Amino acid sequence: MTFWATVAIASLASTVAASPLVSHLDAGSLFGRTSCGTSTPLSCHNTTKQTNLCCFESPGGSILQTQFWDTSPSTGPSNSWTIHGLWPDHCDNSFSENCDPSRDYSSITNILQNAGATDILSYMQTYWKNDPDDGSDEEFWEHEWSTHGTCYSTLQPSCISGGVQGQDAVYFFTRVVNTFKTLNTYNFLSSEGIAPSSSTTHTLSSLQSALKSAYGFTPALTCDGSDLNQISYYFNLQGSLIDGTLVPYNAPSGSSDCPSSGIKYLPKSGSGGGSPTSTGGGSIPTGGSGSLPSKGTIQSSTGTGCLLSLATWSTQTCATFTYSGSASGFTMTSSKGECGVLSGALTCGSGVSSSTFTAVTSGGQLLLAYQGSTSFSANAVPSGETQETVFTGTSHSQKLSFVL
Ligand SMILES: *[C@@H]1O[C@H](CO)[C@@H](O)[C@H](O)[C@H]1NC(C)=O
């Protein structure tokens, strides 16, 4: 807090930056509003020392949009790659990390919500997935921000007048999502006749030439053994990451890390659905069975209590939820509004963007599942008037499932 206040005063004194004063977190109205203009050189292409690093990205002028193709376990929609990050590598391919621990934010979800960037957040919930064995999506976003996001010179607090804590991260996450949306690797490959298969093998050069012909530039590919699992698209930046232009270029030679042949592009299992270009596309997992009612209560599998309209667990009168979709993928609402998972907790309300749930048949019951898992947990068993927050996964002490 004090850090930002200090910076705000400093930046008023020497306004290098061009953004107007902001008094609250802002999702979008400031985009296109730096006065960096188009006269600064392209990052990594300057011939003289640049002094205004709010408008010239340095030293991280080689920007990589990295994506995962996770099949073990599968994450995200089965017809889309998922976001890894947007990394400011140095022009010589070295890089800096963790550039400003004072800006390691504790909740990217809250920052984006407070900025009103709910469309960006809900897109991230579908397309920016952590490996569930490594932690939550929120943890992954925090990691990407603190490790890489804090290294952008053009997102330094002194470049953003007003000193609203978190605005730098709003700009970062918005730019990552909007950049990813233009880099639909799944479609690039499928337009060249390359679809996931558990038996077909590819050479590195055939994959690279397919991507070059679909996209125009050659990205770098990374494999896990012989399984294709990551791609990096390379850019230089003209202006600020906030609203400058990302200019693509070919990945440097030697930047791919796959065998030259025998590469497999394996299918994802378990989920499918949305495509990065569809608006609000949630993942529509398959594999559920049993038919979903159109509405009903959601009971605890422990026999104690049920969900109230805010999706809290309680022994008070159960709420009625309305389901839309099928067992293999549905959204739900209560009298409070749409229901979703925010920061790992179930919640329903007017500002909530819906998550996609599935219904899984188990022991003759239809269980609520999120990202394929029927496991939920809470800090305590409710009694009387108490309401317990319900978390996805088993990280809290009282573990339970919910019967639809
Ligand atoms: C480009 O600008 C950066 C930042 O000032 C500087 O470090 C670098 O040396 C410059 N490159 C050239 C070739 O002048």
Ligand as a Chemical Component Dictionary entry (heavy atoms), coordinates in Angstrom:
data_LIG
# 
_chem_comp.id                   LIG 
_chem_comp.type                 NON-POLYMER 
_chem_comp.pdbx_formal_charge   0 
_chem_comp.three_letter_code    LIG 
# 
loop_
_chem_comp_atom.comp_id 
_chem_comp_atom.atom_id 
_chem_comp_atom.alt_atom_id 
_chem_comp_atom.type_symbol 
_chem_comp_atom.charge 
_chem_comp_atom.model_Cartn_x 
_chem_comp_atom.model_Cartn_y 
_chem_comp_atom.model_Cartn_z 
_chem_comp_atom.pdbx_ordinal 
LIG C1 C1 C 0 18.603 -0.552 -26.486 1  
LIG O1 O1 O 0 18.064 0.086  -25.326 2  
LIG C2 C2 C 0 18.363 -0.609 -24.123 3  
LIG C3 C3 C 0 17.627 0.102  -22.999 4  
LIG O2 O2 O 0 18.104 1.374  -22.828 5  
LIG C4 C4 C 0 19.858 -0.663 -23.893 6  
LIG O3 O3 O 0 20.122 -1.419 -22.729 7  
LIG C5 C5 C 0 20.528 -1.309 -25.082 8  
LIG O4 O4 O 0 21.904 -1.266 -24.918 9  
LIG C6 C6 C 0 20.095 -0.584 -26.339 10 
LIG N1 N1 N 0 20.703 -1.249 -27.488 11 
LIG C7 C7 C 0 21.493 -0.597 -28.323 12 
LIG C8 C8 C 0 22.047 -1.396 -29.468 13 
LIG O5 O5 O 0 21.785 0.580  -28.196 14 
# 
loop_
_chem_comp_bond.comp_id 
_chem_comp_bond.atom_id_1 
_chem_comp_bond.atom_id_2 
_chem_comp_bond.value_order 
_chem_comp_bond.pdbx_ordinal 
LIG C1 O1 SING 1  
LIG C1 C6 SING 2  
LIG O1 C2 SING 3  
LIG C2 C3 SING 4  
LIG C2 C4 SING 5  
LIG C3 O2 SING 6  
LIG C4 O3 SING 7  
LIG C4 C5 SING 8  
LIG C5 O4 SING 9  
LIG C5 C6 SING 10 
LIG C6 N1 SING 11 
LIG N1 C7 SING 12 
LIG C7 C8 SING 13 
LIG C7 O5 DOUB 14 
# 
